[in-house]
Amino acid sequence: MSASNYMRIEDASPATARRDLAAPVEFGVLIRTGERKGTRYRLSRSGPGPRRREHEA
């Protein structure tokens, strides 16, 4: 999926799309490939890694 696909689906601005797609990439849910207009996002096969709760930190 591209950011423009996401913007159309969610009726989001470019800035909102970038923020919304950055978190799943950071947590390993999505994989980002390409650069600039060629950037695409796909689901990770392994899914997110283990997350610690705040009180465990």
N, C-alpha and C positions, 0 to 999 in steps of 0.2 A: 504494500500500500504506500502511496506517496502522501506527503503532507497536504497536497492539493486535494487528494481524495478525502482525507480526514476533514479538511476545511469544509468541503461540500456536504459530507455526511452530517457533521456536527454544527454546521453553520457558524464556524469559528473564524476568527481573524488569524492572519499568519503568526502573530506573536503568541496567541493562545494555542495554536496548533503546535508550535515549537515547544512550549512549556508542557503541554499535555502529552506529547510523544517522548519528551526527555526523561520523565520519571520511569516509565516502563523499560526504557533502554537502560537506565541506571540500575534498576533492580533485576535486569536479566530476563525480563518477560518478552521484550522485543529485541531484535537484532537490527542494527542500522547498517546499511551498506550504501556505498556510493557517496558522491559529494554534490553539493549545490542542488541544481535542478534534477540531478540523477539520483538523489537520495531516496532510498526505499526502506520500508520497515516490514519485518516479517516476524512471526511468532518464533520464539526460541523452542527448540525441541526439548531441552532439558528443564525449562521453566526457571523460576526464580530460585536463587540460593537460599540457604537458611537465614532467617532474620532474627536478631536478638531483640527482645523487648527492652524498652527504655530502662526499666528498673533492674535489668540484668547487666547493664553496662557498667 
